[in-house]
Amino acid sequence: MFAVAIDGPSGAGKSSVSKAVAQRLGFIYVDTGALYRTVALYLIRHGISPEDVDAVTAALPCISVEMKHEKRGQRMLLCGEDVTDQIRTGAVSTAASVSSAIPAVRQFLFKLQTDMAEKYNVVMDGRDIGTVVLPHAQVKIFLTASAEERARRRMAQLRHQGVTEDYDTVLREIKERDERDRSRELAPLKPCEGAVLVDSTNNKKMRQTVDIICDLIKEKLKRDWV
């Protein structure tokens, strides 16, 4: 199987870019962030603080997380309920950032991720795919953009969803999440060895970023076939 690991900070466009790359190449797209968001949604619904390590760890056996791939894309199921849309809120994002630093949570979801890579050619995105989940991925990308650009993109996404939010608040939340993800002891956000840095700040269209990554993958595939 062929694996592409795409890591990077929140709001860098990993999900959209990874989905487009996978579609173009005929691979399966795996959004690992959605797994952590699904766990976080369970915690929120049950009044469990994502900072309470003991309570979160105790809750894990009660949580059923499934990832399904359909023609309309990846769908996330929480205890049998499709929560694909519900996990895309700011509150869930913050809770996921905090709870994902808990070792038991990462272990709980680890096998789900590696099983997908064993069964399919995958494009998998997250924050520790190249470093922890798929260290042997044939292609590793670290996709980034400036915090200001990521805040602008997030604002556009929120407007599309009919949500009104303050730019300064969004920018602050992004910077705070960057700091949390970079400074955590377990699987901190950082480019892994051998990763190609792709900065999409000045790419006005997503297709430019997708083209760059697809070219890197095709070149690797070509070399492997020789």
DRENLUMPA-439252 format. One record per residue: x, y, z of N, C-alpha, C in turn; residue number from 1; residue in one letter. Coordinates in steps of 0.02 Angstrom, whole numbers, m for minus. Layout:
BEGIN
    n.u    n.v    n.w   ca.u   ca.v   ca.w    c.u    c.v    c.w lumza pamar
      X      Y      Z      X      Y      Z      X      Y      Z   NUM     A
...
END
This chain:
BEGIN
    n.u    n.v    n.w   ca.u   ca.v   ca.w    c.u    c.v    c.w lumza pamar
     41    m60      0      0      0      0     44     63      0     1     M
     17    117    m27     54    180    m32     21    230     15     2     F
     62    263     57     35    310    106     65    379     97     3     A
     22    429    102     43    500    101     23    530    167     4     V
     71    557    203     58    589    268     61    665    259     5     A
      7    699    277      5    772    272     m9    801    341     6     I
     42    831    370     36    862    436     37    938    429     7     D
     18    972    483     20   1044    482    m26   1073    534     8     G
    m22   1138    546    m63   1170    597   m136   1177    578     9     P
   m176   1193    627   m247   1203    616   m259   1260    566    10     S
   m305   1247    518   m323   1299    471   m278   1305    411    11     G
   m230   1259    404   m184   1263    346   m216   1237    282    12     A
   m275   1209    288   m309   1182    229   m295   1108    218    13     G
   m272   1074    269   m254   1003    262   m312    961    237    14     K
   m370    970    267   m428    928    249   m448    937    176    15     S
   m456   1000    156   m477   1014     87   m425    991     36    16     S
   m362   1006     51   m308    987      5   m300    911      3    17     V
   m300    879     61   m291    806     63   m348    770     27    18     S
   m409    795     37   m467    765      4   m460    771    m72    19     K
   m438    829    m96   m430    840   m168   m374    797   m196    20     A
   m319    791   m159   m263    750   m182   m284    677   m187    21     V
   m319    653   m136   m341    583   m136   m389    570   m194    22     A
   m434    617   m205   m483    609   m260   m448    606   m327    23     Q
   m398    649   m336   m363    652   m400   m324    587   m413    24     R
   m296    558   m360   m254    499   m368   m291    433   m358    25     L
   m354    437   m338   m393    376   m326   m375    342   m261    26     G
   m350    381   m212   m333    354   m146   m392    366    m99    27     F
   m387    335    m39   m436    347     14   m411    405     57    28     I
   m455    453     72   m437    509    115   m456    493    186    29     Y
   m409    502    233   m422    489    304   m409    553    343    30     V
   m461    584    368   m457    645    408   m452    625    481    31     D
   m390    620    507   m382    596    576   m406    647    627    32     T
   m405    711    609   m430    761    654   m504    750    671    33     G
   m541    722    623   m612    707    634   m621    654    689    34     A
   m573    608    694   m577    558    747   m573    591    816    35     L
   m524    636    824   m515    670    888   m574    716    902    36     Y
   m601    747    850   m659    790    860   m720    749    882    37     R
   m726    689    857   m783    646    875   m779    627    949    38     T
   m719    610    971   m710    596   1043   m726    658   1084    39     V
   m702    716   1061   m714    779   1097   m789    794   1101    40     A
   m826    780   1048   m898    793   1049   m931    750   1103    41     L
   m909    688   1110   m937    644   1162   m923    675   1231    42     Y
   m863    700   1241   m845    729   1306   m889    790   1321    43     L
   m899    832   1271   m941    892   1280  m1012    872   1298    44     I
  m1039    824   1261  m1108    803   1272  m1118    773   1341    45     R
  m1066    744   1369  m1073    710   1433  m1042    751   1491    46     H
  m1028    814   1477  m1004    859   1529   m937    840   1558    47     G
   m894    810   1517   m827    789   1540   m776    840   1516    48     I
   m738    867   1561   m687    916   1543   m631    881   1504    49     S
   m611    909   1446   m557    878   1407   m490    882   1443    50     P
   m487    921   1496   m425    928   1535   m421    877   1591    51     E
   m477    843   1606   m480    795   1660   m456    727   1634    52     D
   m392    714   1642   m362    653   1613   m397    590   1638    53     V
   m409    585   1702   m439    525   1730   m510    514   1704    54     D
   m550    568   1702   m619    562   1679   m622    545   1604    55     A
   m579    577   1565   m577    562   1493   m557    490   1482    56     V
   m505    467   1516   m481    398   1508   m535    348   1528    57     T
   m571    363   1581   m625    318   1604   m682    315   1554    58     A
   m693    369   1516   m749    372   1470   m735    334   1404    59     A
   m672    324   1387   m655    296   1322   m688    228   1307    60     L
   m693    182   1355   m726    118   1339   m799    125   1319    61     P
   m829    182   1336   m900    194   1320   m909    225   1251    62     C
   m853    245   1220   m857    282   1157   m846    235   1097    63     I
   m891    239   1050   m884    202    987   m874    252    931    64     S
   m817    249    898   m801    294    843   m792    253    779    65     V
   m829    272    727   m823    238    662   m810    290    607    66     E
   m771    270    559   m758    312    501   m782    275    439    67     M
   m829    304    403   m855    272    343   m839    315    282    68     K
   m825    282    227   m811    318    165   m866    304    114    69     H
   m900    358     94   m954    354     46   m939    399    m13    70     E
   m982    399    m62   m973    441   m121   m971    515   m102    71     K
  m1009    533    m50  m1011    603    m28   m953    620     17    72     R
   m909    571     30   m849    583     70   m848    545    135    73     G
   m801    563    177   m792    531    242   m848    551    289    74     Q
   m876    502    324   m928    515    373   m905    489    441    75     R
   m919    527    493   m899    508    561   m960    487    601    76     M
   m955    429    633  m1010    404    674   m988    400    747    77     L
  m1028    427    791  m1016    425    863  m1071    383    894    78     L
  m1052    324    919  m1100    278    948  m1159    266    900    79     C
  m1142    260    836  m1192    245    785  m1225    306    753    80     G
  m1215    365    781  m1246    427    755  m1198    463    708    81     E
  m1223    484    651  m1182    523    604  m1174    593    632    82     D
  m1112    610    651  m1098    675    681  m1050    716    638    83     V
  m1046    700    574   m999    732    529  m1003    808    532    84     T
  m1064    835    535  m1072    907    536  m1064    936    606    85     D
  m1085    899    656  m1083    925    725  m1012    933    752    86     Q
   m964    900    724   m895    904    752   m856    963    725    87     I
   m887   1005    683   m850   1061    652   m862   1128    686    88     R
   m873   1128    751   m882   1191    786   m818   1211    822    89     T
   m814   1274    840   m755   1299    875   m746   1265    943    90     G
   m802   1252    978   m798   1221   1044   m770   1150   1039    91     A
   m791   1114    988   m766   1046    978   m692   1048    959    92     V
   m674   1096    917   m604   1103    896   m559   1115    957    93     S
   m579   1159   1001   m539   1174   1061   m535   1113   1106    94     T
   m591   1079   1117   m592   1020   1160   m548    964   1130    95     A
   m549    959   1064   m508    907   1032   m434    922   1039    96     A
   m416    986   1034   m346   1005   1042   m320    987   1111    97     S
   m362    997   1162   m342    982   1231   m341    907   1244    98     V
   m396    872   1227   m401    801   1243   m353    758   1201    99     S
   m333    783   1142   m288    744   1099   m218    738   1129   100     S
   m203    779   1180   m138    775   1213   m136    720   1266   101     A
   m193    688   1278   m197    634   1328   m175    569   1295   102     I
   m124    536   1322    m98    473   1292   m151    421   1279   103     P
   m198    412   1325   m249    360   1317   m294    374   1256   104     A
   m307    438   1242   m348    457   1185   m312    440   1120   105     V
   m248    457   1117   m209    443   1057   m202    368   1046   106     R
   m193    330   1099   m189    257   1093   m255    228   1071   107     Q
   m309    256   1097   m377    233   1081   m390    238   1005   108     F
   m364    290    973   m378    301    902   m322    277    856   109     L
   m266    258    884   m208    241    843   m222    183    795   110     F
   m252    129    820   m263     70    778   m312     85    721   111     K
   m362    126    734   m408    145    680   m371    175    621   112     L
   m321    216    636   m284    251    584   m237    203    547   113     Q
   m200    163    584   m152    118    552   m187     63    513   114     T
   m245     42    536   m283    m10    498   m302     15    429   115     D
   m321     79    424   m339    107    359   m280    105    311   116     M
   m221    121    337   m161    124    294   m139     54    272   117     A
   m158      4    310   m140    m65    292   m186    m93    239   118     E
   m246    m65    235   m297    m92    188   m299    m54    122   119     K
   m282     12    123   m292     53     64   m231     98     50   120     Y
   m228    123    m12   m183    179    m27   m216    240      4   121     N
   m181    276     48   m213    329     85   m176    396     81   122     V
   m216    448     87   m190    515    102   m218    531    171   123     V
   m174    535    220   m196    543    289   m169    609    316   124     M
   m213    649    345   m190    714    371   m201    719    446   125     D
   m160    761    478   m165    769    550   m109    813    575   126     G
    m84    797    634    m29    836    662     31    793    681   127     R
     22    726    680     78    682    696     78    620    652   128     D
     53    628    591     48    570    546    117    546    525   129     I
    158    592    501    225    572    478    272    554    534   130     G
    260    581    594    305    568    650    285    507    691   131     T
    220    494    699    197    441    744    155    388    710   132     V
    102    409    675     54    361    648     81    323    588   133     V
    109    360    539    136    327    479    208    350    467   134     L
    254    332    512    323    354    504    357    327    441   135     P
    327    275    413    356    245    352    318    265    288   136     H
    277    318    293    241    342    234    290    359    178   137     A
    272    341    117    317    353     60    325    427     45   138     Q
    273    467     58    276    539     47    251    574    110   139     V
    291    622    135    273    660    195    273    734    178   140     K
    219    767    194    210    838    180    196    875    245   141     I
    226    933    254    207    977    309    176   1039    277   142     F
    110   1043    280     72   1097    248     59   1152    298   143     L
     78   1213    281     69   1268    327     47   1331    290   144     T
     32   1382    328     15   1449    303     20   1496    363   145     A
     27   1560    351     32   1607    407    m31   1605    449   146     S
    m25   1623    513    m83   1623    558   m136   1671    532   147     A
   m115   1727    504   m162   1777    478   m202   1749    419   148     E
   m167   1714    375   m201   1684    317   m249   1629    339   149     E
   m228   1590    387   m272   1537    412   m333   1565    446   150     R
   m325   1622    480   m383   1655    511   m431   1680    458   151     A
   m404   1708    404   m447   1733    350   m487   1675    318   152     R
   m453   1619    308   m487   1561    279   m542   1536    326   153     R
   m526   1535    390   m576   1512    439   m636   1559    440   154     R
   m624   1623    434   m679   1671    432   m724   1659    372   155     M
   m693   1645    315   m732   1632    254   m774   1569    262   156     A
   m744   1518    294   m780   1456    307   m839   1467    353   157     Q
   m829   1507    405   m883   1521    452   m939   1560    418   158     L
   m921   1609    377   m972   1648    341  m1014   1603    296   159     R
   m980   1555    264  m1015   1508    220  m1065   1466    260   160     H
  m1048   1454    324  m1092   1415    367  m1145   1458    402   161     Q
  m1142   1524    387  m1190   1569    418  m1174   1588    489   162     G
  m1110   1580    507  m1088   1595    575  m1049   1661    575   163     V
  m1066   1705    621  m1031   1769    628   m979   1763    684   164     T
   m918   1781    668   m864   1778    718   m817   1836    708   165     E
   m784   1857    761   m737   1912    759   m669   1888    735   166     D
   m639   1924    686   m574   1904    659   m521   1898    712   167     Y
   m516   1947    757   m465   1946    808   m473   1886    854   168     D
   m535   1867    867   m547   1808    909   m524   1745    874   169     T
   m540   1739    810   m520   1680    771   m444   1676    768   170     V
   m411   1732    755   m338   1733    751   m307   1713    817   171     L
   m334   1740    872   m307   1722    938   m315   1648    952   172     R
   m372   1620    935   m384   1548    947   m336   1506    906   173     E
   m322   1526    845   m275   1489    802   m205   1491    832   174     I
   m184   1549    854   m117   1555    884   m112   1515    949   175     K
   m165   1516    988   m165   1478   1051   m162   1403   1036   176     E
   m199   1381    985   m197   1310    969   m128   1290    942   177     R
    m99   1333    901    m31   1320    876     17   1308    934   178     D
     13   1351    985     58   1346   1042     45   1282   1081   179     E
    m19   1265   1090    m35   1202   1126     m8   1142   1088   180     R
    m20   1141   1022      0   1084    982     75   1077    977   181     D
    110   1133    976    184   1131    970    217   1112   1036   182     R
    187   1133   1092    221   1125   1156    201   1063   1195   183     S
    150   1026   1172    130    966   1209    186    914   1208   184     R
    191    875   1262    243    826   1267    232    767   1221   185     E
    169    746   1213    153    688   1172    138    709   1100   186     L
    177    684   1053    166    696    981    156    770    966   187     A
    205    812    981    198    884    967    197    897    892   188     P
    165    952    873    162    971    803    230    996    779   189     L
    258    961    730    323    981    702    333    943    637   190     K
    371    972    590    387    935    529    429    874    546   191     P
    412    817    516    450    757    530    510    753    483   192     C
    556    710    499    615    700    457    594    677    388   193     E
    619    709    337    603    690    269    540    724    241   194     G
    507    765    281    446    798    258    463    857    211   195     A
    421    867    161    427    923    116    382    979    141   196     V
    411   1038    153    372   1095    177    335   1127    118   197     L
    270   1133    125    229   1166     74    192   1224    108   198     V
    211   1285     92    179   1344    121    128   1371     71   199     D
     65   1369     91     10   1389     46    m14   1460     56   200     S
     24   1500     96      2   1568    112    m16   1608     50   201     T
     28   1606      1     18   1648    m58    m16   1613   m117   202     N
    m39   1552   m105    m76   1516   m157   m148   1539   m156   203     N
   m167   1577   m205   m234   1606   m206   m288   1553   m218   204     K
   m270   1500   m251   m318   1446   m264   m291   1381   m236   205     K
   m336   1342   m206   m317   1278   m176   m284   1232   m227   206     M
   m305   1238   m290   m279   1194   m342   m203   1200   m348   207     R
   m176   1259   m335   m103   1268   m339    m68   1222   m289   208     Q
    m94   1220   m229    m65   1178   m176    m74   1104   m194   209     T
   m133   1087   m218   m147   1018   m237    m99    995   m293   210     V
    m88   1038   m342    m42   1022   m397     28   1007   m371   211     D
     52   1049   m325    120   1040   m297    126    972   m264   212     I
     77    955   m222     80    892   m185     71    832   m231   213     I
     26    836   m278     16    781   m325     78    768   m367   214     C
    112    821   m387    174    813   m425    227    777   m384   215     D
    232    792   m319    279    759   m275    262    684   m268   216     L
    198    669   m262    177    600   m255    189    561   m320   217     I
    172    591   m376    181    557   m440    254    543   m454   218     K
    297    590   m434    369    580   m443    394    521   m401   219     E
    368    516   m340    387    461   m296    361    395   m324   220     K
    299    395   m347    270    335   m377    311    313   m438   221     L
    331    361   m479    369    346   m539    436    313   m520   222     K
    469    341   m469    533    313   m447    524    242   m420   223     R
    470    231   m383    458    165   m354    444    112   m407   224     D
    415    134   m463    399     86   m516    458     70   m560   225     W
    509    112   m559    567    101   m602    607     41   m577   226     V
END
